[in-house]
Each structure stands twice: as C-alpha cells, then as structure tokens.
Amino acid sequence: MTTSIRRLGRLALVLILFAGAAACKKQPAADQATVTIGISIPGMDHGWTGGVVWWAEQAKKKWKAEDQNIRVILSTAKDSSEQVDKVENLLVQGIDALVILPHEPGPLTRVCEQASSQGVYLVVVDRGLDKPIHDFFVAGDNPGFGRACGEALAKQLGGKGKIVIMEGIPCPVNSDRVNAFMEVIKKHPGIEVLDSQAAYWDPEKGLRLMENFLQKYPSIDAVWTGDDDVLLGALKAYAESGRKDIKYFIGGAGSKAIVKMILERDPAIPFNVTYPPAMISTAVDFAVKGLRGEIPEGQKTHIMPAEVITPENAKDFYFPDSIY
C-alpha cells in the first residue's frame, strides 16, 4: 500500500470522525476511534525551550477539554539520541500526526522519514529537517525578528549612538536575525556598531561577554542581545560593574521576566520583540486541521509574526504561569 493511499485512508477516517461536529465539546461514541497526535520536543534545557514545553502542555489540556476524540501525547527529550528513541515509541503507539521540534535536524530526519512513510501527518516546528518531507512547517519570522529589533532600537536611539551585539549560536537562524538587524542599522550612519560576538543564547556566556565589552569600551549606548536569556546575563554584568552609561538593553523572544520589566516601564528595557514559544501550540492546531483536511491546498507553512512589545501592549504578551 502506498503512502498516499494510507494517508487518504487516514483522512477519510478523520473526516467521518469529525462529520457534523458542533463547536462545543464533543462526546465520542463508544465505537469511535480517537485521533492521536504526538508532540516531540526538547526538554527544559533553557528558558525558551521551557516555554515550549509549557505551551505544549497547554495545547494538550486545550484539546482534552475541547474534543475527546483527539488524544495528545507529549514527549520530551534531553538530546537528539533520546528524541529519536521517543519518536519511535510514539510511532509504536500508532499516532496519526507528529508535531516535532527537533533537537538537531540531521539526527531526526531519518525517523521523521519513517513516520511519513507510515502515513503519519508531519508538522515540523522552528527548525527544518535536512529534507523537505514535512506536511506542514511552523516557525518564527527570524529576518522579521532582526528587522523589528533594528528598527525599534534605531528609533529609540534617535538614529545615533554606540552599540554592541551579542549573537546566538552560529547557524542560519542567527544569521537571518543578525543580517536583517544590520541591514536596518546600516541605514543609520549615526549608529556605530562597536563589536559583535557570539553569546550562544546562554546567560552565563552573555554575562562573560558583557564583562568583556564593559572592559573594552568606555562608552556604550545600547546592547542588543537578541535573546532574553542572554539579556539577563548582560544586565547582571552591568549591574555588578557600577557603570551608568548604557541607556538601553534589548533582548528578544518575549520572556515573562523581560515583559514584566516592560510592563513596569523599566527605562533600560523600553521594548522587546516576540519569538513565541507558543508556536508549538499553533503547530498542534495545524496538525488537527491537517488531519481534518481543513488546510488550503498548497499551504505548507505558517510563519509566526515578530511583534514589538511595548508598555502599551505588554499585558497581551505576559503569561505569569509560564516557565518562560
């Protein structure tokens, strides 16, 4: 039996399952099978990923409350090897869809190919696989993220000042963000980039790099870390230095700690830009739509917009119960 026939069979089953469904919570008949969606994500290895786990848990609760015909299995893994094993376990459990944020694209591509060959609807999140085998892809807008940070910071500085940049892990995501940021900054000749080095999206590395910047440059107007975890490390180093010259610290991703500072109108944190861990919940929604046949033909991607968080709208981005 070919993969396409298997998928048509699954789709027919799902369409029957959802036929005539009301918007309210559904009560499954005794002879109805459930649709099972597996979520495979990294464990809480840092703040943003912790946020992904929290939002995945919210998605599981949401679908349990809204539709008893939909079963969600959440699986976390500490590394790529464990994630491969756990995806294989999900396949043994007979999942109809797999929503996966891979630790690393390379090691997870093979097992995702295996899932696809079994007719499993595949939704990949944030980090693309080595082969375009997904049925649907959900990610943040990395160029838009860098561009929004650059535009808001240039406006905040009035088009002039000295800045330092803390980059992430050298990879396409980091390049997309930094290149877009620099395209904006280059339009403002009054802004001087003193230095740009990698902090690897790690708060401890951010602290050490900030210490180096403070020793090297006697005058800095703003710091762009591009990441809220790194921003916290940079803020700690600055507080311990006793210096008072830096006007603004700009991170990114919208962590609750930083959004709270914006809500409280901390003058050093005037804005932030989203890269929402809630994209995992959005991906689960698209998995349901894909199984139902509700995604328009030809649509295979959903990009979460990069939104600027300010004191005026920060309440819409503040989730105090989230890990991140």
Beta strands, then each sheet from edge to edge (+ up, - down):
strand 1: 35-42
strand 2: 70-77
strand 3: 97-100
strand 4: 121-125
strand 5: 136-140
strand 6: 161-167
strand 7: 191-198
strand 8: 222-224
strand 9: 248-250
strand 10: 272-273
strand 11: 301-304
strand 12: 308-309
sheet 1: 2+ 1+ 3+ 4+ 5+ 11+
sheet 2: 7+ 6+ 8+ 9+
sheet 3: 10+ 12-
end
